[in-house]
Each structure stands twice: as C-alpha cells, then as structure tokens.
Amino acid sequence: MHSLGVKLVEPGAKLPTKMTAESAGFDLYSAESVEIPPTRCEPDGRAEVGRALVSTGLVIELPLGTVGRVASRSGLSTKANVETGAGWIDSDYRGTVKVELKNFSSKPYKVNAGDRIAQLVVLPLVEVEVRVTTEVRETSRGGGGFGSTGS
C-alpha cells in the first residue's frame, strides 16, 4: 500500500477522509469561509460563472507514479449546483492545495471552514514517450467525436 503525505499548513485544515472503506476518493475540506457568487447572465447572452479558489490548508505529497484528481462531490453538485474546476495535482507539486469551485446556480453559495468541498482520487500514471509516426492504427470509431458514438 502507498502512503499519502499530508501537511496541515493553515488553521482549520483537516486531513482528507474516506467516508466508507470502499470510497474511491478522499473528501477534501475547506480551511476557510468563502462566498461563491452565482452565475450571471450578461446582456450579450453570455453566462458569467461564479467561481472561487478555496484553500484546503494542505500540502500533499502524492506517491511517485501517481496523480491526484480533484473532483466534484456528487451531493454538492446535485443539491447546490456547485462543481470543481481545474482539478489535477502532479506528484511533484508542493504548494497549498486549492479547489476551484464553480457556482452554476442563480444564488450565492456559502462555503464554511470545515465543509467538504471536493474529493481527491489518487490515480496511477503510465510512463510514455512521444514519438513521431507517419501512420496510426485504424479503429472502428475513426475520427468521429462529439457524440459520434451515440447521444
């Protein structure tokens, strides 16, 4: 079994936790209170999504050969329409982990210190090298994308 090194660097920081033994991800907690503004419709019809970077107060040392995927919590997504944004942690990153939260609702969303805000899934990486080629293997899908395999 690999270990996840976690340094608490802010007051209010909490260790990541798994809510059940079979959970894929560790819950990440907010180390601060933040209000995320709602999504606004601009006069030109564009939507301006409300967002905030929320500190976990943690510096994480991932095992070599892994990457951390910071993902939305299903409850926060379905109940409040709040999702995570940029969500990857490289194994050599040693800064404070912050979670980009996007509020797709029409109301401000209040995050309190200690709230579960995202989940961290640790994934293995495969080492690859990039090589130039003149041909690629054909597949039944070919170049089809963006709904080409069904709705």
N, C-alpha and C positions, 0 to 999 in steps of 0.2 A: 504494500500500500504506500502511496506517495503522501507527502505532507504539504499542507498549505501554510506558509509562514504569514502571520498577520501581526502587524504592529499598530497599536492604537495611538494615534498622534494628535487627537483633538478630544477635549472634554465631551462627554456624551457619546463617544464612539462605542459601538457594540460589536462583538465578534459575529461573523456570519454564522447562521444556524440552519440546520436542516430540520424541517418541521415533522418529517417522518423518516424512518430508516430507509425507505425506498425513494425518497425525493431525489430528483436529478440535480437540482440546484440548491445552493445555499442562499437563504434570504439575506439581503443587504439592508441595513438600517440607515436612516438619516441621522447625522450628527448635529443637525441644525434645523431651525424652523424657517420655512420659506413659503411664500405665496406664489403660486404659478398663475400668471394671468390667463384668461380664457382665450380661445381662438376668436379673432375678429374678422369680419368681412370688410374689406376695403372698398371704397367707392368704385374702383375699377373692376370689382368682382373677385379679386384675389383674396385668399384666406391667409391671414397672418396668424400663424400658430403660436400660442403662448408657450414659453419654454423657460426652464431654469436649470442651472447646473447645481446639483445638490451634493454636498460633501458627505461621504460615509465616515470620514475621520480615520480611514485605514490606509496603510501602506501594505500591499500584498506581495508576497514572494511566491509566485507560481512555480511548480516543479518544471525543471528543464524539459523541453519537448512538448510543452502544453501551451494553450492559450486560454484566457478567460473570456467567456461570452457573457456580457451583462444583458439580461433580457427582461422584458416586461413581466410583472406579476399578473396572473390572469384575473385575480379579484380586483385589482386596481384598474385594470383595463376594462373589464365588463361593468363594474359598478360606477367608476368615475370618468371613464374615457381618457385615462392618463396612461401614456406609453413611454417606454425608454427610447432614446435616440441612439447616438453613437455608442456602440457597445462592445468594444474589444479591448482586452488588456493583454499586451505582449508580456512574455515571461521575463524580459529584461527591464520592464517599467518599474520604477521605484518611487513614483510620486504618489500623492494622496489620490485615492480613487474617488472620482466624482461621477455622478449619474446624471445624464441629460434626461430630464423629464419633459414631455410634451403634453400639454393640456388641450385635447381636441374638443372639449365641451364649451358651452357658452357661459360658464360660471367660473370664477377664480377657484383654484383648488389649494387648500392649506395643507402643507406638509409640516408635521410636528417632529421635533427631535425624538428619536426612538421609533418612528414609524417604519414599517417595512416598505421599501420603495422599489426594489428590483430583486432579481435573482442572479446569482453567479453560477454558471456551469463551466467546469473545467474540462476542456477537450484536448485529446491528443493531436499532435501535428505529424504530418508525413513530410520528411525532407525530400525535396525535389530539386532538380536543376533545370534551368531553362535552356532549350536547345532550338536552333533554327531548323526548320524542316520545309521541304517543298510540297509535301502531301500529308494529309491527316486521314485517319481511318474513317470510312463511311459508316453511318448509323442509319437506322430506320427513321429517326427523327430528322436528320439532316440539319439544315439551318433554321428550322421552324422554332419560333419563340413567341412569347407574349400571347399565351392562350392557344398555341398550336396543338397542344395535347388534350384539349377539352376546356370547358369553362371553369 
